[in-house]
Structure formats: structure tokens, C-alpha cells
Amino acid sequence: MKRQKRDVTSRAYVRGYRAGLSGKSRDICPSETGDIREHWMSGWRQGRSDFWDGYQGVSGIHCTPSRP
């Protein structure tokens, strides 16, 4: 069964969101410059915001990362 390739920017956003939600530093961003870094950082900011608001574990199930 073939799988469609996912958009690289949306994948970067989701990975940044997961890093922010788990409380990791933004210094671990895999890209130094470019569009991918921007999407990763915006996902990280949203994840970090949800982390500070207490959306972890069971209380964070309804918070699915979606692109703005």
C-alpha cells in the first residue's frame, strides 16, 4: 500500500509542537534557517504555550497540533 508523502512544513510544525509540549528547548531545532525552521518554531511556541497551560497527559488529548 502506498502512502502519500506528507508536507515537510506540516511535519516540522508537528515535531516542533511535540518538542515544546514536552518542555524541550528551542535550541534543538533541526534546521538553522529557512521555511522549515519557521514552521518548527511556530509549532514549538504553540506546544510551549500548551505546556504552560497544563495540557499534558490526559488533559492534552484534545489538543491536536494543527497548522494555523
BAKOL-252788 format. One record per residue: x, y, z of N, C-alpha, C, O in turn; residue in three letters; residue number from 1. Coordinates in Angstrom, 2 decimals. Layout:
N
n.X / n.Y / n.Z / ca.X / ca.Y / ca.Z / c.X / c.Y / c.Z / o.X / o.Y / o.Z / rest / nr
X / Y / Z / X / Y / Z / X / Y / Z / X / Y / Z / ALA / NUM
...
! end
This chain:
68
n.X / n.Y / n.Z / ca.X / ca.Y / ca.Z / c.X / c.Y / c.Z / o.X / o.Y / o.Z / rest / nr
0.84 / -1.17 / 0.00 / 0.00 / 0.00 / 0.00 / 0.89 / 1.24 / 0.00 / 1.80 / 1.37 / 0.82 / MET / 1
0.63 / 2.13 / -0.91 / 1.41 / 3.36 / -1.00 / 0.90 / 4.39 / -0.01 / -0.30 / 4.51 / 0.25 / LYS / 2
1.86 / 5.13 / 0.54 / 1.48 / 6.24 / 1.42 / 1.84 / 7.55 / 0.75 / 2.87 / 7.66 / 0.09 / ARG / 3
0.99 / 8.52 / 0.91 / 1.30 / 9.83 / 0.35 / 2.36 / 10.49 / 1.20 / 2.39 / 10.35 / 2.42 / GLN / 4
3.23 / 11.22 / 0.54 / 4.24 / 11.96 / 1.29 / 3.56 / 13.12 / 1.98 / 2.72 / 13.82 / 1.41 / LYS / 5
3.94 / 13.32 / 3.21 / 3.39 / 14.44 / 3.95 / 4.17 / 15.70 / 3.63 / 5.33 / 15.65 / 3.22 / ARG / 6
3.52 / 16.81 / 3.81 / 4.16 / 18.10 / 3.58 / 5.27 / 18.29 / 4.61 / 5.06 / 18.07 / 5.80 / ASP / 7
6.45 / 18.69 / 4.16 / 7.61 / 18.84 / 5.04 / 7.36 / 19.92 / 6.09 / 7.79 / 19.77 / 7.24 / VAL / 8
6.69 / 20.99 / 5.71 / 6.46 / 22.07 / 6.67 / 5.47 / 21.66 / 7.75 / 5.65 / 22.03 / 8.92 / THR / 9
4.43 / 20.92 / 7.39 / 3.48 / 20.48 / 8.42 / 4.13 / 19.45 / 9.35 / 3.82 / 19.41 / 10.54 / SER / 10
5.02 / 18.64 / 8.81 / 5.73 / 17.67 / 9.64 / 6.67 / 18.40 / 10.61 / 6.81 / 17.99 / 11.76 / ARG / 11
7.31 / 19.48 / 10.15 / 8.17 / 20.27 / 11.01 / 7.35 / 20.93 / 12.12 / 7.79 / 20.99 / 13.27 / ALA / 12
6.16 / 21.43 / 11.78 / 5.29 / 22.05 / 12.78 / 4.91 / 21.05 / 13.87 / 4.98 / 21.37 / 15.06 / TYR / 13
4.52 / 19.85 / 13.47 / 4.10 / 18.84 / 14.44 / 5.27 / 18.43 / 15.33 / 5.10 / 18.25 / 16.54 / VAL / 14
6.44 / 18.27 / 14.75 / 7.61 / 17.90 / 15.55 / 8.00 / 19.01 / 16.51 / 8.40 / 18.73 / 17.64 / ARG / 15
7.89 / 20.26 / 16.08 / 8.16 / 21.38 / 16.97 / 7.14 / 21.46 / 18.09 / 7.49 / 21.76 / 19.23 / GLY / 16
5.88 / 21.18 / 17.77 / 4.82 / 21.18 / 18.77 / 5.10 / 20.13 / 19.84 / 4.98 / 20.40 / 21.04 / TYR / 17
5.49 / 18.94 / 19.41 / 5.79 / 17.87 / 20.36 / 6.97 / 18.23 / 21.25 / 6.98 / 17.92 / 22.45 / ARG / 18
7.98 / 18.87 / 20.66 / 9.15 / 19.27 / 21.45 / 8.76 / 20.33 / 22.49 / 9.20 / 20.28 / 23.63 / ALA / 19
7.95 / 21.29 / 22.08 / 7.51 / 22.33 / 23.01 / 6.61 / 21.79 / 24.10 / 6.71 / 22.21 / 25.25 / GLY / 20
5.75 / 20.86 / 23.75 / 4.83 / 20.27 / 24.72 / 5.56 / 19.43 / 25.76 / 5.13 / 19.33 / 26.90 / LEU / 21
6.67 / 18.84 / 25.36 / 7.43 / 18.03 / 26.31 / 8.42 / 18.86 / 27.11 / 9.16 / 18.32 / 27.93 / SER / 22
8.46 / 20.18 / 26.87 / 9.30 / 21.06 / 27.67 / 10.73 / 21.16 / 27.18 / 11.60 / 21.62 / 27.93 / GLY / 23
11.00 / 20.76 / 25.96 / 12.35 / 20.81 / 25.44 / 12.70 / 22.21 / 24.96 / 11.82 / 23.02 / 24.67 / LYS / 24
13.99 / 22.47 / 24.88 / 14.49 / 23.78 / 24.49 / 14.32 / 23.99 / 22.99 / 14.30 / 23.04 / 22.21 / SER / 25
14.19 / 25.25 / 22.61 / 14.07 / 25.56 / 21.18 / 15.41 / 25.43 / 20.46 / 15.45 / 25.49 / 19.24 / ARG / 26
16.48 / 25.26 / 21.21 / 17.80 / 25.10 / 20.61 / 17.97 / 23.76 / 19.89 / 18.95 / 23.57 / 19.17 / ASP / 27
17.05 / 22.84 / 20.07 / 17.17 / 21.54 / 19.41 / 16.53 / 21.53 / 18.03 / 16.39 / 20.47 / 17.42 / ILE / 28
16.16 / 22.69 / 17.52 / 15.56 / 22.78 / 16.19 / 16.53 / 22.20 / 15.17 / 17.70 / 22.60 / 15.14 / CYS / 29
16.08 / 21.27 / 14.33 / 16.98 / 20.61 / 13.39 / 17.45 / 21.49 / 12.23 / 18.44 / 21.16 / 11.58 / PRO / 30
16.78 / 22.58 / 11.96 / 17.13 / 23.43 / 10.83 / 17.64 / 24.77 / 11.33 / 17.11 / 25.34 / 12.28 / SER / 31
18.67 / 25.28 / 10.69 / 19.26 / 26.55 / 11.09 / 18.52 / 27.75 / 10.49 / 18.33 / 28.76 / 11.17 / GLU / 32
18.11 / 27.65 / 9.25 / 17.45 / 28.76 / 8.58 / 16.35 / 28.22 / 7.68 / 16.24 / 27.01 / 7.46 / THR / 33
15.55 / 29.13 / 7.18 / 14.57 / 28.76 / 6.16 / 13.16 / 28.56 / 6.67 / 12.83 / 28.82 / 7.82 / GLY / 34
12.35 / 28.11 / 5.75 / 10.93 / 27.94 / 5.97 / 10.65 / 26.83 / 6.99 / 9.71 / 26.94 / 7.79 / ASP / 35
11.44 / 25.79 / 6.95 / 11.23 / 24.67 / 7.88 / 11.45 / 25.12 / 9.32 / 10.70 / 24.73 / 10.21 / ILE / 36
12.46 / 25.94 / 9.55 / 12.72 / 26.46 / 10.90 / 11.55 / 27.32 / 11.39 / 11.17 / 27.23 / 12.55 / ARG / 37
11.00 / 28.13 / 10.51 / 9.86 / 28.98 / 10.90 / 8.67 / 28.14 / 11.34 / 8.02 / 28.44 / 12.34 / GLU / 38
8.38 / 27.10 / 10.60 / 7.24 / 26.24 / 10.94 / 7.53 / 25.45 / 12.22 / 6.64 / 25.26 / 13.05 / HIS / 39
8.77 / 24.98 / 12.38 / 9.15 / 24.24 / 13.59 / 9.01 / 25.15 / 14.81 / 8.49 / 24.74 / 15.84 / TRP / 40
9.49 / 26.39 / 14.68 / 9.44 / 27.34 / 15.81 / 8.00 / 27.72 / 16.15 / 7.67 / 27.88 / 17.32 / MET / 41
7.14 / 27.88 / 15.14 / 5.75 / 28.23 / 15.46 / 5.06 / 27.05 / 16.14 / 4.24 / 27.25 / 17.04 / SER / 42
5.38 / 25.83 / 15.74 / 4.85 / 24.66 / 16.43 / 5.39 / 24.57 / 17.85 / 4.67 / 24.21 / 18.78 / GLY / 43
6.68 / 24.89 / 18.02 / 7.29 / 24.85 / 19.35 / 6.63 / 25.88 / 20.27 / 6.36 / 25.59 / 21.43 / TRP / 44
6.38 / 27.07 / 19.74 / 5.73 / 28.12 / 20.56 / 4.33 / 27.68 / 21.01 / 3.96 / 27.88 / 22.16 / ARG / 45
3.57 / 27.10 / 20.09 / 2.23 / 26.63 / 20.44 / 2.30 / 25.50 / 21.46 / 1.52 / 25.46 / 22.41 / GLN / 46
3.23 / 24.57 / 21.26 / 3.40 / 23.47 / 22.21 / 3.86 / 23.96 / 23.57 / 3.41 / 23.46 / 24.61 / GLY / 47
4.74 / 24.94 / 23.57 / 5.22 / 25.50 / 24.83 / 4.08 / 26.21 / 25.57 / 3.97 / 26.11 / 26.79 / ARG / 48
3.24 / 26.91 / 24.82 / 2.09 / 27.58 / 25.41 / 1.14 / 26.57 / 26.04 / 0.64 / 26.77 / 27.15 / SER / 49
0.89 / 25.47 / 25.33 / 0.04 / 24.42 / 25.88 / 0.69 / 23.76 / 27.09 / 0.00 / 23.35 / 28.02 / ASP / 50
2.01 / 23.65 / 27.08 / 2.75 / 23.09 / 28.21 / 2.54 / 23.96 / 29.45 / 2.28 / 23.45 / 30.54 / PHE / 51
2.66 / 25.28 / 29.27 / 2.48 / 26.21 / 30.39 / 1.03 / 26.24 / 30.89 / 0.78 / 26.48 / 32.06 / TRP / 52
0.10 / 26.00 / 29.98 / -1.30 / 25.98 / 30.36 / -1.72 / 24.66 / 31.01 / -2.85 / 24.53 / 31.48 / ASP / 53
-0.82 / 23.69 / 31.04 / -1.09 / 22.44 / 31.73 / -1.72 / 21.36 / 30.88 / -2.30 / 20.42 / 31.42 / GLY / 54
-1.61 / 21.49 / 29.56 / -2.20 / 20.47 / 28.68 / -1.19 / 19.35 / 28.42 / -0.63 / 19.25 / 27.33 / TYR / 55
-0.98 / 18.51 / 29.43 / -0.07 / 17.38 / 29.31 / -0.82 / 16.12 / 29.70 / -1.77 / 16.17 / 30.48 / GLN / 56
-0.39 / 15.01 / 29.16 / -1.02 / 13.75 / 29.50 / -2.45 / 13.67 / 29.02 / -2.75 / 14.02 / 27.88 / GLY / 57
-3.34 / 13.22 / 29.89 / -4.74 / 13.02 / 29.53 / -5.43 / 14.34 / 29.24 / -6.30 / 14.40 / 28.37 / VAL / 58
-5.07 / 15.39 / 29.94 / -5.74 / 16.67 / 29.72 / -5.37 / 17.30 / 28.38 / -6.04 / 18.24 / 27.95 / SER / 59
-4.34 / 16.81 / 27.71 / -3.92 / 17.38 / 26.45 / -4.32 / 16.57 / 25.23 / -3.89 / 16.87 / 24.12 / GLY / 60
-5.13 / 15.55 / 25.43 / -5.52 / 14.70 / 24.30 / -6.30 / 15.50 / 23.25 / -6.13 / 15.28 / 22.06 / ILE / 61
-7.12 / 16.41 / 23.69 / -7.92 / 17.16 / 22.72 / -7.12 / 18.23 / 21.99 / -7.61 / 18.81 / 21.02 / HIS / 62
-5.92 / 18.51 / 22.42 / -5.05 / 19.49 / 21.76 / -4.23 / 18.81 / 20.68 / -3.14 / 18.31 / 20.94 / CYS / 63
-4.76 / 18.80 / 19.49 / -4.02 / 18.21 / 18.39 / -3.29 / 19.31 / 17.66 / -3.86 / 20.37 / 17.41 / THR / 64
-2.05 / 19.07 / 17.30 / -1.33 / 20.11 / 16.58 / -1.89 / 20.28 / 15.18 / -1.95 / 19.34 / 14.39 / PRO / 65
-2.31 / 21.49 / 14.89 / -2.80 / 21.80 / 13.55 / -2.19 / 23.12 / 13.14 / -1.97 / 24.01 / 13.96 / SER / 66
-1.94 / 23.23 / 11.87 / -1.32 / 24.45 / 11.38 / -2.31 / 25.60 / 11.41 / -3.49 / 25.41 / 11.11 / ARG / 67
-1.85 / 26.77 / 11.78 / -2.74 / 27.95 / 11.84 / -3.20 / 28.40 / 10.49 / -3.95 / 29.37 / 10.39 / PRO / 68
! end
